[in-house]
Amino acid sequence: MNTPVHHFNDLFAQLGLPCDESGIRQFIAAHTPLAAEVKLPDAPFWTPAQASFLRESLLQDADWAELVDQLSSALRRAER
């Protein structure tokens, strides 16, 4: 069984966001820092579909879960 290999920019594409380096940096800069008490899928900037995808990825420990965790970490950094 082959496990799909996803990259950080693939997660952004899956979420329907700009997935080039500049777009990713802009998104993270615009939404950082995300408060520690806010779960990533509950952040106010997601559409309902995006929030659902993030929540399901984490709940099911899907192929995307590691990248969702990386995005969560990136959004919680204090520096811009």
N, C-alpha and C positions, 0 to 999 in steps of 0.2 A: 504494500500500500504506500503510495507516494503522498507525502504531505506537501500541500502547496506552499510555495515560498512567496511571501508578500513583503513588499518594501514599504517604508514610511509614505512615500508619495502614492503608492497604491491605495493606502487607507484614505488619503485625501480624495483621490479619484472616486473611490467607493462611496464617500460621503457627498460627492458632487461638488467638491471644492476645488479651487485652483491647486494643481498638484505639481507645479514646477517649484524650484527652490525658492524663488522670489515670493510666490504666492503662499507657500508654506510659512516662510518667515513673517510675512505680513499678517497672516492669520494668527500666528502665535503671539506676535507683538501686540496685536489688537485685543487679545483676550487674556493676556497675562497681567497680573497673577490671578489665577482662579483660587478662591478661598479653599483652604484645606477641608472644611466641613461640607463642601459641595461635591457630591459625586459627579463624575464627568458627564454621565448621561443626563443629569439634572441641571446642567449649566443652562442659563437662559438664552444662549445664542444658538442653540441647535433647533432645527425644525423638528416636528414630531417624528418624521421618518428617520432622521439622523439619530435622534435620541434613542429610538427603538433599536436601530442597528447596533449602536454602542452598547446598550443594555443587554441585548441578546448575545452579542459577541462575548461579553464578560460572563453572563450567566451560564452559557453553554461551553465556556472555555474553548471557544472556536479558534480557528486558524488566525483570526484577527486579534485575539485577546492580548497577545504580547505587544502588538503595535498600539492598541487602544491604551494599554498601560503606559507605553512610551509617550503617547500624546498627553495623557493625564499628567505625567511628570513634567513634560515640557511646558505645559500651561501653568504649572504651580511654581515655577522658578520666579524669583522676585526681580531679577534683572531684566531689562528690556533691551 
